[in-house]
């Protein structure tokens, strides 16, 4: 019984790490994609939950990165800076919510996320 409880805790913890690893992007360029990718690749075969949450985190971070890159040409007319800032804030809030949900064992689907990896 204790082994099963520990296994579930580990699954939830790694699911949470899939989301939290996106904060590596604030330290390393493209770390917001690399972090979830590394966690997902290492743990996807050990748990269906981690596989699902890893794909969610990775898809969302790829989507946010694309939106940020698309906002850059609009920086000259100032609206791009506002869009970029809004995306950063939205990303932080969504990653925190997803991490909490994953730690509670709940599946989380990011809004506005393009499903690149199914």
N, CA, C and O atoms as a printed pandas DataFrame, in Angstrom:
     atom_number atom_name residue_name chain_id  residue_number  x_coord  y_coord  z_coord
0              1         N          UNK        A               1    0.825   -1.193    0.000
1              2        CA          UNK        A               1    0.000    0.000    0.000
2              3         C          UNK        A               1    0.874    1.264    0.000
3              4         O          UNK        A               1    0.580    2.218   -0.720
4              5         N          UNK        A               2    1.918    1.272    0.784
5              6        CA          UNK        A               2    2.780    2.449    0.847
6              7         C          UNK        A               2    3.488    2.680   -0.480
7              8         O          UNK        A               2    3.707    3.823   -0.880
8              9         N          UNK        A               3    3.852    1.581   -1.172
9             10        CA          UNK        A               3    4.507    1.707   -2.475
10            11         C          UNK        A               3    3.584    2.401   -3.467
11            12         O          UNK        A               3    4.027    3.266   -4.223
12            13         N          UNK        A               4    2.311    2.034   -3.469
13            14        CA          UNK        A               4    1.344    2.639   -4.380
14            15         C          UNK        A               4    1.202    4.129   -4.065
15            16         O          UNK        A               4    1.189    4.952   -4.979
16            17         N          UNK        A               5    1.096    4.483   -2.783
17            18        CA          UNK        A               5    0.982    5.886   -2.391
18            19         C          UNK        A               5    2.206    6.671   -2.829
19            20         O          UNK        A               5    2.084    7.795   -3.316
20            21         N          UNK        A               6    3.386    6.086   -2.660
21            22        CA          UNK        A               6    4.613    6.774   -3.051
22            23         C          UNK        A               6    4.678    6.938   -4.573
23            24         O          UNK        A               6    5.136    7.966   -5.071
24            25         N          UNK        A               7    4.220    5.924   -5.305
25            26        CA          UNK        A               7    4.210    5.999   -6.759
26            27         C          UNK        A               7    3.289    7.123   -7.241
27            28         O          UNK        A               7    3.634    7.852   -8.171
28            29         N          UNK        A               8    2.121    7.262   -6.614
29            30        CA          UNK        A               8    1.196    8.333   -6.979
30            31         C          UNK        A               8    1.781    9.705   -6.648
31            32         O          UNK        A               8    1.617   10.654   -7.415
32            33         N          UNK        A               9    2.452    9.806   -5.528
33            34        CA          UNK        A               9    3.108   11.064   -5.154
34            35         C          UNK        A               9    4.193   11.416   -6.164
35            36         O          UNK        A               9    4.340   12.574   -6.557
36            37         N          UNK        A              10    4.953   10.402   -6.580
37            38        CA          UNK        A              10    6.003   10.630   -7.574
38            39         C          UNK        A              10    5.409   11.093   -8.903
39            40         O          UNK        A              10    5.936   12.007   -9.538
40            41         N          UNK        A              11    4.315   10.463   -9.321
41            42        CA          UNK        A              11    3.662   10.865  -10.569
42            43         C          UNK        A              11    3.215   12.314  -10.499
43            44         O          UNK        A              11    3.446   13.088  -11.427
44            45         N          UNK        A              12    2.578   12.675   -9.402
45            46        CA          UNK        A              12    2.109   14.058   -9.241
46            47         C          UNK        A              12    3.283   15.032   -9.218
47            48         O          UNK        A              12    3.220   16.110   -9.808
48            49         N          UNK        A              13    4.357   14.638   -8.528
49            50        CA          UNK        A              13    5.532   15.508   -8.444
50            51         C          UNK        A              13    6.145   15.730   -9.829
51            52         O          UNK        A              13    6.466   16.864  -10.186
52            53         N          UNK        A              14    6.310   14.668  -10.604
53            54        CA          UNK        A              14    6.899   14.805  -11.940
54            55         C          UNK        A              14    5.960   15.541  -12.881
55            56         O          UNK        A              14    6.418   16.279  -13.753
56            57         N          UNK        A              15    4.650   15.354  -12.719
57            58        CA          UNK        A              15    3.691   16.131  -13.495
58            59         C          UNK        A              15    3.827   17.613  -13.199
59            60         O          UNK        A              15    3.761   18.449  -14.101
60            61         N          UNK        A              16    4.018   17.931  -11.921
61            62        CA          UNK        A              16    4.225   19.322  -11.517
62            63         C          UNK        A              16    5.532   19.857  -12.093
63            64         O          UNK        A              16    5.581   20.996  -12.558
64            65         N          UNK        A              17    6.584   19.052  -12.069
65            66        CA          UNK        A              17    7.882   19.480  -12.622
66            67         C          UNK        A              17    7.799   19.743  -14.123
67            68         O          UNK        A              17    8.502   20.612  -14.639
68            69         N          UNK        A              18    6.953   19.004  -14.823
69            70        CA          UNK        A              18    6.767   19.256  -16.262
70            71         C          UNK        A              18    6.364   20.707  -16.482
71            72         O          UNK        A              18    6.849   21.367  -17.401
72            73         N          UNK        A              19    5.473   21.193  -15.630
73            74        CA          UNK        A              19    5.001   22.571  -15.763
74            75         C          UNK        A              19    6.025   23.579  -15.215
75            76         O          UNK        A              19    6.336   24.572  -15.873
76            77         N          UNK        A              20    6.535   23.321  -14.029
77            78        CA          UNK        A              20    7.457   24.272  -13.395
78            79         C          UNK        A              20    8.770   24.434  -14.151
79            80         O          UNK        A              20    9.405   25.486  -14.081
80            81         N          UNK        A              21    9.174   23.401  -14.867
81            82        CA          UNK        A              21   10.440   23.484  -15.601
82            83         C          UNK        A              21   10.399   24.554  -16.690
83            84         O          UNK        A              21   11.442   24.947  -17.213
84            85         N          UNK        A              22    9.213   25.023  -17.030
85            86        CA          UNK        A              22    9.082   26.094  -18.021
86            87         C          UNK        A              22    9.718   27.391  -17.525
87            88         O          UNK        A              22   10.098   28.238  -18.332
88            89         N          UNK        A              23    9.837   27.554  -16.212
89            90        CA          UNK        A              23   10.470   28.764  -15.669
90            91         C          UNK        A              23   11.960   28.821  -15.986
91            92         O          UNK        A              23   12.600   29.849  -15.763
92            93         N          UNK        A              24   12.516   27.734  -16.500
93            94        CA          UNK        A              24   13.918   27.755  -16.935
94            95         C          UNK        A              24   14.116   28.751  -18.072
95            96         O          UNK        A              24   15.233   29.207  -18.316
96            97         N          UNK        A              25   13.044   29.084  -18.759
97            98        CA          UNK        A              25   13.109   30.047  -19.851
98            99         C          UNK        A              25   13.492   31.443  -19.399
99           100         O          UNK        A              25   13.914   32.261  -20.218
100          101         N          UNK        A              26   13.355   31.733  -18.113
101          102        CA          UNK        A              26   13.755   33.034  -17.589
102          103         C          UNK        A              26   15.241   33.060  -17.242
103          104         O          UNK        A              26   15.776   34.096  -16.847
104          105         N          UNK        A              27   15.904   31.911  -17.393
105          106        CA          UNK        A              27   17.340   31.805  -17.117
106          107         C          UNK        A              27   18.111   31.460  -18.382
107          108         O          UNK        A              27   19.173   32.024  -18.644
108          109         N          UNK        A              28   17.572   30.531  -19.165
109          110        CA          UNK        A              28   18.236   30.018  -20.368
110          111         C          UNK        A              28   17.349   30.315  -21.580
111          112         O          UNK        A              28   16.141   30.086  -21.517
112          113         N          UNK        A              29   17.912   30.816  -22.674
113          114        CA          UNK        A              29   17.091   31.021  -23.876
114          115         C          UNK        A              29   16.422   29.710  -24.310
115          116         O          UNK        A              29   17.068   28.664  -24.379
116          117         N          UNK        A              30   15.151   29.784  -24.594
117          118        CA          UNK        A              30   14.322   28.645  -24.984
118          119         C          UNK        A              30   14.269   27.562  -23.909
119          120         O          UNK        A              30   13.884   26.427  -24.191
120          121         N          UNK        A              31   14.649   27.905  -22.689
121          122        CA          UNK        A              31   14.554   26.972  -21.563
122          123         C          UNK        A              31   13.118   26.630  -21.235
123          124         O          UNK        A              31   12.844   25.581  -20.652
124          125         N          UNK        A              32   12.194   27.511  -21.606
125          126        CA          UNK        A              32   10.781   27.228  -21.347
126          127         C          UNK        A              32   10.279   26.057  -22.191
127          128         O          UNK        A              32    9.276   25.430  -21.852
128          129         N          UNK        A              33   10.966   25.769  -23.274
129          130        CA          UNK        A              33   10.628   24.594  -24.094
130          131         C          UNK        A              33   11.530   23.426  -23.719
131          132         O          UNK        A              33   11.071   22.288  -23.611
132          133         N          UNK        A              34   12.796   23.706  -23.522
133          134        CA          UNK        A              34   13.767   22.650  -23.210
134          135         C          UNK        A              34   13.453   21.978  -21.871
135          136         O          UNK        A              34   13.538   20.755  -21.757
136          137         N          UNK        A              35   13.090   22.776  -20.851
137          138        CA          UNK        A              35   12.792   22.220  -19.523
138          139         C          UNK        A              35   11.683   21.183  -19.560
139          140         O          UNK        A              35   11.906   20.038  -19.168
140          141         N          UNK        A              36   10.476   21.558  -20.027
141          142        CA          UNK        A              36    9.406   20.553  -20.103
142          143         C          UNK        A              36    9.741   19.388  -21.021
143          144         O          UNK        A              36    9.341   18.254  -20.758
144          145         N          UNK        A              37   10.476   19.661  -22.101
145          146        CA          UNK        A              37   10.853   18.594  -23.026
146          147         C          UNK        A              37   11.732   17.556  -22.325
147          148         O          UNK        A              37   11.512   16.355  -22.479
148          149         N          UNK        A              38   12.714   18.007  -21.567
149          150        CA          UNK        A              38   13.621   17.082  -20.870
150          151         C          UNK        A              38   12.850   16.247  -19.849
151          152         O          UNK        A              38   13.005   15.027  -19.799
152          153         N          UNK        A              39   12.017   16.903  -19.033
153          154        CA          UNK        A              39   11.253   16.163  -18.018
154          155         C          UNK        A              39   10.312   15.175  -18.690
155          156         O          UNK        A              39   10.210   14.026  -18.262
156          157         N          UNK        A              40    9.632   15.609  -19.731
157          158        CA          UNK        A              40    8.684   14.735  -20.422
158          159         C          UNK        A              40    9.386   13.535  -21.049
159          160         O          UNK        A              40    8.916   12.407  -20.903
160          161         N          UNK        A              41   10.503   13.757  -21.745
161          162        CA          UNK        A              41   11.218   12.656  -22.406
162          163         C          UNK        A              41   11.740   11.654  -21.375
163          164         O          UNK        A              41   11.707   10.447  -21.612
164          165         N          UNK        A              42   12.216   12.146  -20.244
165          166        CA          UNK        A              42   12.771   11.249  -19.225
166          167         C          UNK        A              42   11.704   10.426  -18.513
167          168         O          UNK        A              42   11.963    9.289  -18.120
168          169         N          UNK        A              43   10.510   10.986  -18.342
169          170        CA          UNK        A              43    9.501   10.333  -17.490
170          171         C          UNK        A              43    8.230    9.884  -18.201
171          172         O          UNK        A              43    7.358    9.296  -17.562
172          173         N          UNK        A              44    8.097   10.139  -19.493
173          174        CA          UNK        A              44    6.832    9.844  -20.180
174          175         C          UNK        A              44    6.468    8.361  -20.194
175          176         O          UNK        A              44    5.285    8.020  -20.206
176          177         N          UNK        A              45    7.449    7.486  -20.192
177          178        CA          UNK        A              45    7.169    6.050  -20.240
178          179         C          UNK        A              45    6.864    5.452  -18.871
179          180         O          UNK        A              45    6.446    4.298  -18.771
180          181         N          UNK        A              46    7.075    6.236  -17.824
181          182        CA          UNK        A              46    6.845    5.727  -16.471
182          183         C          UNK        A              46    5.428    5.988  -15.971
183          184         O          UNK        A              46    4.970    5.340  -15.031
184          185         N          UNK        A              47    4.728    6.945  -16.603
185          186        CA          UNK        A              47    3.419    7.319  -16.097
186          187         C          UNK        A              47    2.591    7.957  -17.199
187          188         O          UNK        A              47    3.079    8.806  -17.945
188          189         N          UNK        A              48    1.341    7.544  -17.293
189          190        CA          UNK        A              48    0.414    8.143  -18.250
190          191         C          UNK        A              48    0.149    9.600  -17.860
191          192         O          UNK        A              48    0.054   10.469  -18.726
192          193         N          UNK        A              49    0.030    9.862  -16.563
193          194        CA          UNK        A              49   -0.226   11.218  -16.075
194          195         C          UNK        A              49    0.923   12.158  -16.436
195          196         O          UNK        A              49    0.686   13.270  -16.907
196          197         N          UNK        A              50    2.154   11.724  -16.221
197          198        CA          UNK        A              50    3.319   12.552  -16.547
198          199         C          UNK        A              50    3.411   12.752  -18.058
199          200         O          UNK        A              50    3.749   13.842  -18.520
200          201         N          UNK        A              51    3.116   11.719  -18.821
201          202        CA          UNK        A              51    3.116   11.831  -20.280
202          203         C          UNK        A              51    2.107   12.888  -20.726
203          204         O          UNK        A              51    2.420   13.742  -21.556
204          205         N          UNK        A              52    0.913   12.828  -20.180
205          206        CA          UNK        A              52   -0.147   13.780  -20.534
206          207         C          UNK        A              52    0.227   15.211  -20.129
207          208         O          UNK        A              52    0.085   16.137  -20.927
208          209         N          UNK        A              53    0.699   15.391  -18.902
209          210        CA          UNK        A              53    1.040   16.732  -18.423
210          211         C          UNK        A              53    2.288   17.283  -19.111
211          212         O          UNK        A              53    2.403   18.491  -19.318
212          213         N          UNK        A              54    3.214   16.406  -19.461
213          214        CA          UNK        A              54    4.400   16.834  -20.201
214          215         C          UNK        A              54    4.037   17.370  -21.577
215          216         O          UNK        A              54    4.568   18.389  -22.016
216          217         N          UNK        A              55    3.129   16.677  -22.254
217          218        CA          UNK        A              55    2.673   17.140  -23.572
218          219         C          UNK        A              55    1.951   18.480  -23.452
219          220         O          UNK        A              55    2.144   19.379  -24.271
220          221         N          UNK        A              56    1.122   18.598  -22.425
221          222        CA          UNK        A              56    0.396   19.854  -22.205
222          223         C          UNK        A              56    1.364   21.013  -21.979
223          224         O          UNK        A              56    1.239   22.075  -22.589
224          225         N          UNK        A              57    2.330   20.788  -21.092
225          226        CA          UNK        A              57    3.301   21.846  -20.781
226          227         C          UNK        A              57    4.111   22.218  -22.017
227          228         O          UNK        A              57    4.324   23.398  -22.296
228          229         N          UNK        A              58    4.551   21.229  -22.739
229          230        CA          UNK        A              58    5.369   21.464  -23.930
230          231         C          UNK        A              58    4.572   22.188  -25.020
231          232         O          UNK        A              58    5.068   23.142  -25.618
232          233         N          UNK        A              59    3.349   21.741  -25.278
233          234        CA          UNK        A              59    2.504   22.404  -26.275
234          235         C          UNK        A              59    2.244   23.861  -25.909
235          236         O          UNK        A              59    2.297   24.743  -26.766
236          237         N          UNK        A              60    1.965   24.107  -24.641
237          238        CA          UNK        A              60    1.681   25.476  -24.217
238          239         C          UNK        A              60    2.914   26.362  -24.348
239          240         O          UNK        A              60    2.809   27.502  -24.802
240          241         N          UNK        A              61    4.068   25.859  -23.961
241          242        CA          UNK        A              61    5.276   26.671  -24.030
242          243         C          UNK        A              61    5.688   26.953  -25.479
243          244         O          UNK        A              61    6.190   28.034  -25.784
244          245         N          UNK        A              62    5.476   25.986  -26.362
245          246        CA          UNK        A              62    5.746   26.230  -27.785
246          247         C          UNK        A              62    4.785   27.297  -28.303
247          248         O          UNK        A              62    5.194   28.200  -29.033
248          249         N          UNK        A              63    3.513   27.198  -27.930
249          250        CA          UNK        A              63    2.514   28.177  -28.356
250          251         C          UNK        A              63    2.861   29.574  -27.859
251          252         O          UNK        A              63    2.841   30.530  -28.634
252          253         N          UNK        A              64    3.181   29.701  -26.571
253          254        CA          UNK        A              64    3.523   31.007  -25.993
254          255         C          UNK        A              64    4.772   31.576  -26.658
255          256         O          UNK        A              64    4.834   32.774  -26.936
256          257         N          UNK        A              65    5.761   30.734  -26.914
257          258        CA          UNK        A              65    6.988   31.193  -27.578
258          259         C          UNK        A              65    6.676   31.731  -28.977
259          260         O          UNK        A              65    7.198   32.771  -29.379
260          261         N          UNK        A              66    5.829   31.022  -29.708
261          262        CA          UNK        A              66    5.439   31.496  -31.042
262          263         C          UNK        A              66    4.704   32.838  -30.960
263          264         O          UNK        A              66    4.970   33.745  -31.748
264          265         N          UNK        A              67    3.782   32.958  -30.006
265          266        CA          UNK        A              67    3.060   34.224  -29.833
266          267         C          UNK        A              67    4.013   35.362  -29.471
267          268         O          UNK        A              67    3.864   36.480  -29.963
268          269         N          UNK        A              68    4.988   35.078  -28.614
269          270        CA          UNK        A              68    5.970   36.107  -28.244
270          271         C          UNK        A              68    6.785   36.541  -29.467
271          272         O          UNK        A              68    7.006   37.730  -29.693
272          273         N          UNK        A              69    7.220   35.559  -30.242
273          274        CA          UNK        A              69    7.996   35.883  -31.447
274          275         C          UNK        A              69    7.165   36.690  -32.445
275          276         O          UNK        A              69    7.685   37.591  -33.103
276          277         N          UNK        A              70    5.882   36.368  -32.557
277          278        CA          UNK        A              70    5.006   37.106  -33.469
278          279         C          UNK        A              70    4.749   38.540  -32.983
279          280         O          UNK        A              70    4.447   39.423  -33.786
280          281         N          UNK        A              71    4.868   38.767  -31.678
281          282        CA          UNK        A              71    4.638   40.114  -31.151
282          283         C          UNK        A              71    5.831   41.051  -31.386
283          284         O          UNK        A              71    5.669   42.271  -31.362
284          285         N          UNK        A              72    7.009   40.497  -31.609
285          286        CA          UNK        A              72    8.228   41.315  -31.743
286          287         C          UNK        A              72    8.158   42.333  -32.879
287          288         O          UNK        A              72    8.554   43.479  -32.667
288          289         N          UNK        A              73    7.678   41.982  -34.073
289          290        CA          UNK        A              73    7.620   43.005  -35.131
290          291         C          UNK        A              73    6.724   44.197  -34.775
291          292         O          UNK        A              73    6.895   45.284  -35.328
292          293         N          UNK        A              74    5.792   44.003  -33.875
293          294        CA          UNK        A              74    4.872   45.077  -33.488
294          295         C          UNK        A              74    5.421   45.967  -32.375
295          296         O          UNK        A              74    4.739   46.890  -31.930
296          297         N          UNK        A              75    6.639   45.701  -31.927
297          298        CA          UNK        A              75    7.253   46.525  -30.890
298          299         C          UNK        A              75    7.443   47.962  -31.380
299          300         O          UNK        A              75    7.403   48.901  -30.585
300          301         N          UNK        A              76    7.646   48.130  -32.667
301          302        CA          UNK        A              76    7.854   49.472  -33.208
302          303         C          UNK        A              76    6.629   50.365  -33.024
303          304         O          UNK        A              76    6.757   51.586  -32.932
304          305         N          UNK        A              77    5.464   49.768  -32.972
305          306        CA          UNK        A              77    4.246   50.538  -32.751
306          307         C          UNK        A              77    3.727   50.368  -31.325
307          308         O          UNK        A              77    2.551   50.611  -31.054
308          309         N          UNK        A              78    4.597   49.956  -30.430
309          310        CA          UNK        A              78    4.371   49.853  -28.990
310          311         C          UNK        A              78    3.398   48.760  -28.571
311          312         O          UNK        A              78    3.547   48.199  -27.486
312          313         N          UNK        A              79    2.408   48.442  -29.397
313          314        CA          UNK        A              79    1.434   47.422  -29.021
314          315         C          UNK        A              79    2.104   46.062  -28.810
315          316         O          UNK        A              79    1.649   45.257  -27.997
316          317         N          UNK        A              80    3.191   45.814  -29.550
317          318        CA          UNK        A              80    3.915   44.554  -29.402
318          319         C          UNK        A              80    4.498   44.379  -28.016
319          320         O          UNK        A              80    4.529   43.268  -27.487
320          321         N          UNK        A              81    4.961   45.467  -27.425
321          322        CA          UNK        A              81    5.522   45.398  -26.069
322          323         C          UNK        A              81    4.418   45.039  -25.073
323          324         O          UNK        A              81    4.630   44.235  -24.165
324          325         N          UNK        A              82    3.249   45.636  -25.248
325          326        CA          UNK        A              82    2.120   45.319  -24.363
326          327         C          UNK        A              82    1.671   43.870  -24.528
327          328         O          UNK        A              82    1.376   43.194  -23.542
328          329         N          UNK        A              83    1.620   43.400  -25.753
329          330        CA          UNK        A              83    1.237   42.008  -26.012
330          331         C          UNK        A              83    2.260   41.062  -25.397
331          332         O          UNK        A              83    1.895   40.072  -24.762
332          333         N          UNK        A              84    3.548   41.370  -25.586
333          334        CA          UNK        A              84    4.614   40.534  -25.034
334          335         C          UNK        A              84    4.499   40.471  -23.509
335          336         O          UNK        A              84    4.584   39.394  -22.919
336          337         N          UNK        A              85    4.305   41.633  -22.877
337          338        CA          UNK        A              85    4.177   41.680  -21.413
338          339         C          UNK        A              85    2.956   40.885  -20.947
339          340         O          UNK        A              85    3.023   40.171  -19.947
340          341         N          UNK        A              86    1.852   41.009  -21.666
341          342        CA          UNK        A              86    0.646   40.259  -21.314
342          343         C          UNK        A              86    0.884   38.751  -21.442
343          344         O          UNK        A              86    0.399   37.973  -20.621
344          345         N          UNK        A              87    1.623   38.344  -22.460
345          346        CA          UNK        A              87    1.941   36.921  -22.646
346          347         C          UNK        A              87    2.817   36.397  -21.516
347          348         O          UNK        A              87    2.622   35.275  -21.049
348          349         N          UNK        A              88    3.780   37.200  -21.075
349          350        CA          UNK        A              88    4.650   36.791  -19.965
350          351         C          UNK        A              88    3.824   36.593  -18.700
351          352         O          UNK        A              88    3.966   35.581  -18.013
352          353         N          UNK        A              89    2.968   37.551  -18.395
353          354        CA          UNK        A              89    2.125   37.452  -17.193
354          355         C          UNK        A              89    1.172   36.268  -17.298
355          356         O          UNK        A              89    1.018   35.510  -16.340
356          357         N          UNK        A              90    0.532   36.104  -18.452
357          358        CA          UNK        A              90   -0.376   34.983  -18.687
358          359         C          UNK        A              90    0.352   33.644  -18.522
359          360         O          UNK        A              90   -0.177   32.714  -17.912
360          361         N          UNK        A              91    1.561   33.555  -19.067
361          362        CA          UNK        A              91    2.362   32.336  -18.961
362          363         C          UNK        A              91    2.657   32.002  -17.498
363          364         O          UNK        A              91    2.483   30.858  -17.078
364          365         N          UNK        A              92    3.096   32.980  -16.732
365          366        CA          UNK        A              92    3.431   32.742  -15.325
366          367         C          UNK        A              92    2.209   32.254  -14.555
367          368         O          UNK        A              92    2.291   31.282  -13.803
368          369         N          UNK        A              93    1.085   32.924  -14.743
369          370        CA          UNK        A              93   -0.141   32.540  -14.029
370          371         C          UNK        A              93   -0.580   31.133  -14.413
371          372         O          UNK        A              93   -0.916   30.329  -13.543
372          373         N          UNK        A              94   -0.580   30.831  -15.696
373          374        CA          UNK        A              94   -1.025   29.509  -16.152
374          375         C          UNK        A              94   -0.095   28.393  -15.676
375          376         O          UNK        A              94   -0.563   27.314  -15.313
376          377         N          UNK        A              95    1.215   28.640  -15.673
377          378        CA          UNK        A              95    2.168   27.619  -15.204
378          379         C          UNK        A              95    1.954   27.352  -13.727
379          380         O          UNK        A              95    2.002   26.197  -13.303
380          381         N          UNK        A              96    1.719   28.385  -12.932
381          382        CA          UNK        A              96    1.479   28.194  -11.501
382          383         C          UNK        A              96    0.194   27.401  -11.280
383          384         O          UNK        A              96    0.172   26.469  -10.476
384          385         N          UNK        A              97   -0.871   27.763  -11.983
385          386        CA          UNK        A              97   -2.136   27.027  -11.846
386          387         C          UNK        A              97   -1.962   25.568  -12.266
387          388         O          UNK        A              97   -2.423   24.663  -11.570
388          389         N          UNK        A              98   -1.302   25.338  -13.396
389          390        CA          UNK        A              98   -1.083   23.965  -13.884
390          391         C          UNK        A              98   -0.251   23.163  -12.900
391          392         O          UNK        A              98   -0.524   21.984  -12.672
392          393         N          UNK        A              99    0.758   23.786  -12.316
393          394        CA          UNK        A              99    1.622   23.090  -11.352
394          395         C          UNK        A              99    0.852   22.677  -10.118
395          396         O          UNK        A              99    1.021   21.565   -9.617
396          397         N          UNK        A             100    0.007   23.567   -9.625
397          398        CA          UNK        A             100   -0.801   23.245   -8.446
398          399         C          UNK        A             100   -1.771   22.113   -8.750
399          400         O          UNK        A             100   -1.926   21.185   -7.957
400          401         N          UNK        A             101   -2.419   22.198   -9.901
401          402        CA          UNK        A             101   -3.369   21.140  -10.287
402          403         C          UNK        A             101   -2.653   19.792  -10.438
403          404         O          UNK        A             101   -3.145   18.769   -9.961
404          405         N          UNK        A             102   -1.499   19.794  -11.096
405          406        CA          UNK        A             102   -0.755   18.545  -11.281
406          407         C          UNK        A             102   -0.313   17.976   -9.939
407          408         O          UNK        A             102   -0.356   16.763   -9.736
408          409         N          UNK        A             103    0.107   18.831   -9.033
409          410        CA          UNK        A             103    0.524   18.362   -7.708
410          411         C          UNK        A             103   -0.651   17.769   -6.933
411          412         O          UNK        A             103   -0.458   16.923   -6.059
412          413         N          UNK        A             104   -1.867   18.212   -7.250
413          414        CA          UNK        A             104   -3.068   17.647   -6.626
414          415         C          UNK        A             104   -3.571   16.407   -7.371
415          416         O          UNK        A             104   -4.563   15.798   -6.972
416          417         N          UNK        A             105   -2.882   16.038   -8.454
417          418        CA          UNK        A             105   -3.259   14.855   -9.214
418          419         C          UNK        A             105   -4.334   15.111  -10.253
419          420         O          UNK        A             105   -4.911   14.168  -10.794
420          421         N          UNK        A             106   -4.612   16.387  -10.542
421          422        CA          UNK        A             106   -5.636   16.743  -11.516
422          423         C          UNK        A             106   -4.992   17.045  -12.864
423          424         O          UNK        A             106   -3.957   17.707  -12.938
424          425         N          UNK        A             107   -5.613   16.555  -13.915
425          426        CA          UNK        A             107   -5.134   16.881  -15.261
426          427         C          UNK        A             107   -5.467   18.334  -15.547
427          428         O          UNK        A             107   -6.504   18.837  -15.113
428          429         N          UNK        A             108   -4.592   19.007  -16.276
429          430        CA          UNK        A             108   -4.814   20.409  -16.615
430          431         C          UNK        A             108   -4.579   20.608  -18.089
431          432         O          UNK        A             108   -3.594   20.121  -18.645
432          433         N          UNK        A             109   -5.490   21.328  -18.727
433          434        CA          UNK        A             109   -5.336   21.698  -20.141
434          435         C          UNK        A             109   -5.230   23.202  -20.215
435          436         O          UNK        A             109   -6.102   23.928  -19.739
436          437         N          UNK        A             110   -4.151   23.658  -20.818
437          438        CA          UNK        A             110   -3.925   25.088  -20.958
438          439         C          UNK        A             110   -4.886   25.691  -21.973
439          440         O          UNK        A             110   -5.152   25.087  -23.012
440          441         N          UNK        A             111   -5.416   26.893  -21.675
441          442        CA          UNK        A             111   -6.226   27.579  -22.689
442          443         C          UNK        A             111   -5.321   28.155  -23.782
443          444         O          UNK        A             111   -4.153   28.451  -23.527
444          445         N          UNK        A             112   -5.839   28.310  -24.962
445          446        CA          UNK        A             112   -5.144   28.895  -26.115
446          447         C          UNK        A             112   -3.948   28.092  -26.595
447          448         O          UNK        A             112   -3.156   28.585  -27.398
448          449         N          UNK        A             113   -3.805   26.871  -26.118
449          450        CA          UNK        A             113   -2.648   26.054  -26.481
450          451         C          UNK        A             113   -2.900   25.326  -27.795
451          452         O          UNK        A             113   -3.946   24.704  -27.980
452          453         N          UNK        A             114   -1.942   25.407  -28.697
453          454        CA          UNK        A             114   -2.010   24.667  -29.955
454          455         C          UNK        A             114   -1.433   23.281  -29.695
455          456         O          UNK        A             114   -0.360   23.162  -29.103
456          457         N          UNK        A             115   -2.118   22.248  -30.124
457          458        CA          UNK        A             115   -1.687   20.863  -29.874
458          459         C          UNK        A             115   -0.702   20.424  -30.953
459          460         O          UNK        A             115   -1.095   19.836  -31.961
460          461         N          UNK        A             116    0.577   20.711  -30.736
461          462        CA          UNK        A             116    1.609   20.278  -31.655
462          463         C          UNK        A             116    1.947   18.813  -31.444
463          464         O          UNK        A             116    2.169   18.071  -32.401
464          465         N          UNK        A             117    1.985   18.403  -30.180
465          466        CA          UNK        A             117    2.308   17.020  -29.802
466          467         C          UNK        A             117    1.039   16.392  -29.252
467          468         O          UNK        A             117    0.441   16.900  -28.303
468          469         N          UNK        A             118    0.635   15.284  -29.855
469          470        CA          UNK        A             118   -0.620   14.657  -29.419
470          471         C          UNK        A             118   -0.374   13.368  -28.699
471          472         O          UNK        A             118   -1.321   12.713  -28.266
